[in-house]
Amino acid sequence: MSPRLPRYGPAARFYDLLSAERWVYRAGRLRAIALLRLSAGDRVLDLGCGTGLNLPPVMAAVGLSGAVLGVDASGAMLDGARRRIARHGWTGVRLIEADAATVDLGDEAPFDALLVTYALSIMDGWTVAFDRAVARLSPGGRIAVVDLALPTGWGRLGWPLARFACWTGGADPYRAPWRRIDTVADDVRHERLRSGHVRVVVGTVATPAMPRPAPTTPEQNGGR
Ligand SMILES: C[S@@+](CC[C@H](N)C(=O)[O-])C[C@H]1O[C@@H](n2cnc3c(N)ncnc32)[C@H](O)[C@@H]1O
C-alpha cells in the first residue's frame, strides 16, 4: 500500500466533513462536471472516486440510463461511496477497489467521460493511471481533471492554509497533473478557482489515446 493511503483509511469516515468541501473544493467538481457536458445515458469513469462526492452531480446529468464506474484503492473511502449509493438507490454505479495504475478496465470500457478530482496529485504512478484511463475513452470522449496548486496573487496570503490542506491530503501542490490533458486532448479549457488553488481542466479526445510505455524514471512516473 502506498504510504499516502493510510490517510484514506480509518479517517475516511470523516473525509466529507473535514475536507473543506463546502467552502473550497465543491466548486471545482461542480465546474468540471458542468464543462464535461454529460448527457443522459453517458458512461463515466471516476478515477480515485473516494467517498463518491462526484456522484450526485454526475448521476443528475447521466440519469438512470447512465452508468458510473468508480475506482479507488481505499476500501474505507469506497465504503463512504457505498453508503451514498445505497442512500440514493442508484443502480448504475459500480465501484472497484484497485490501484488506478494497474486496474483492468477492459470489460467496462468504453467510457464517454473520464473524471479525476483531487486524486492525481496524490496517486503513485499517476501518469500511467491517467493514460490507461484515457485509452478507455470512446472517440470524442471528454476528460476533466480537478486538482490543487498553491494560490496566486492575493491568494498567496492563504499559502499556509493551502499547504496544510495539501499536506493533510498527501497531495503534491507542484505536480500540476492537469497539464497532461494538453498532451492527449484538443479543445482544452483551463480554469482557476479559489485564487488558483483549485484547477479545472477539461478537454476532448479525438481518437482513443494509446497507453504509453511504462515510465522508466521516477520523474516520468510523476516524480515517484
Ligand atoms: C483527496 S481524495 C479525492 C477523492 C474524490 N475524487 C473527491 O473528489 O473527493 C484522493 C483519493 O485518491 C485515492 N487514491 C490514491 N492513490 C490511488 C491509486 N493509486 N489508485 C486509486 N485510488 C487512489 C485515495 O484512496 C482517495 O480516495
The ligand as an ORCA input file, in Angstrom:
! r2SCAN-3c Opt
* xyz 0 1
  C      -8.359     13.520     -1.950
  S      -9.186     12.031     -2.289
  C     -10.283     12.548     -3.589
  C     -11.491     11.679     -3.666
  C     -12.563     12.147     -4.662
  N     -12.099     12.079     -6.019
  C     -13.043     13.534     -4.344
  O     -13.028     14.393     -5.225
  O     -13.478     13.751     -3.206
  C      -7.984     11.083     -3.190
  C      -8.434      9.660     -3.461
  O      -7.481      9.026     -4.302
  C      -7.395      7.670     -3.914
  N      -6.140      7.106     -4.415
  C      -4.874      7.457     -4.079
  N      -3.990      6.708     -4.770
  C      -4.725      5.883     -5.558
  C      -4.390      4.898     -6.519
  N      -3.122      4.610     -6.796
  N      -5.391      4.240     -7.143
  C      -6.680      4.523     -6.862
  N      -7.061      5.455     -5.978
  C      -6.093      6.129     -5.327
  C      -7.469      7.726     -2.382
  O      -7.810      6.486     -1.824
  C      -8.537      8.799     -2.197
  O      -9.822      8.240     -2.119
*
